[in-house]
Amino acid sequence: MGDITMFKVASYFGFTIRNLTRLFKKGDISFNNYLNYILIIHSIELFTYHNNNNITDVAYQESYNSASNFIRSLKKLPDQFLAIL
């Protein structure tokens, strides 16, 4: 997904960083956590729909520095999110 930053997202949608931060606070989630959820959902799609079973390849495709970082992100997910999966 490349280097996604709050600045880039805010600029794309015509928000200031401050306004975007407020929107995420109203949703009771941080920008970084939301971005991690999106990356993980996309990773799951790669595993399931594209038959990519190599965790290292998926980790790098999703801009993680290593498979270990990707696995660490998975472990940080709240139980409620994992129940949906």
C-alpha positions as CSV (number, residue, x, y, z in Angstrom):
1,M,0.0,0.0,0.0
2,G,3.0,2.3,0.1
3,D,3.8,5.0,2.5
4,I,0.4,6.2,3.7
5,T,0.6,9.1,6.1
6,M,-2.0,11.1,7.9
7,F,-0.8,14.2,5.9
8,K,-1.4,12.4,2.6
9,V,-4.8,11.1,3.6
10,A,-5.9,14.5,4.9
11,S,-4.7,16.3,1.8
12,Y,-6.4,13.7,-0.5
13,F,-9.7,14.3,1.2
14,G,-9.3,18.1,1.7
15,F,-8.9,18.0,5.5
16,T,-6.3,19.4,7.8
17,I,-4.4,17.0,9.9
18,R,-6.2,18.4,12.9
19,N,-9.7,17.8,11.4
20,L,-8.8,14.3,10.4
21,T,-7.5,13.5,13.9
22,R,-10.8,14.8,15.3
23,L,-12.7,12.5,13.0
24,F,-10.7,9.5,14.2
25,K,-11.2,10.5,17.8
26,K,-15.0,10.6,17.3
27,G,-14.7,7.1,15.9
28,D,-12.7,6.1,19.0
29,I,-9.8,4.8,16.9
30,S,-6.4,6.2,16.1
31,F,-5.2,6.8,12.5
32,N,-2.4,4.3,13.0
33,N,-4.7,1.6,14.4
34,Y,-7.2,2.1,11.5
35,L,-4.4,1.9,9.0
36,N,-3.2,-1.3,10.6
37,Y,-6.7,-2.8,10.4
38,I,-6.9,-1.9,6.7
39,L,-3.5,-3.4,6.0
40,I,-4.4,-6.6,7.8
41,I,-7.8,-6.9,6.0
42,H,-6.0,-6.5,2.7
43,S,-3.4,-9.1,3.8
44,I,-6.2,-11.5,4.6
45,E,-7.6,-10.9,1.2
46,L,-4.2,-11.8,-0.3
47,F,-4.1,-15.0,1.7
48,T,-7.6,-16.1,0.9
49,Y,-8.6,-14.8,-2.6
50,H,-5.2,-14.7,-4.3
51,N,-3.9,-17.9,-2.9
52,N,-0.8,-16.2,-1.6
53,N,0.4,-18.5,1.3
54,N,3.8,-16.9,1.8
55,I,3.6,-14.7,4.9
56,T,6.8,-12.9,4.0
57,D,5.6,-11.9,0.6
58,V,2.3,-10.6,2.0
59,A,4.1,-8.7,4.7
60,Y,6.3,-6.9,2.2
61,Q,3.4,-6.3,-0.1
62,E,1.7,-4.5,2.8
63,S,4.7,-2.4,3.5
64,Y,5.9,-4.2,6.6
65,N,9.6,-4.3,7.1
66,S,9.6,-8.0,7.9
67,A,7.3,-10.9,8.5
68,S,8.0,-10.6,12.2
69,N,6.5,-7.0,12.2
70,F,3.5,-8.3,10.4
71,I,2.9,-11.1,12.8
72,R,3.3,-8.7,15.7
73,S,0.6,-6.4,14.2
74,L,-1.7,-9.4,14.0
75,K,-1.1,-10.2,17.7
76,K,-2.1,-6.7,18.7
77,L,-5.5,-6.9,17.2
78,P,-8.3,-6.8,19.7
79,D,-10.3,-10.0,20.3
80,Q,-13.4,-8.4,18.9
81,F,-11.8,-7.8,15.6
82,L,-10.4,-11.3,15.4
83,A,-13.9,-12.7,16.2
84,I,-15.1,-11.0,13.0
85,L,-12.5,-12.8,11.0
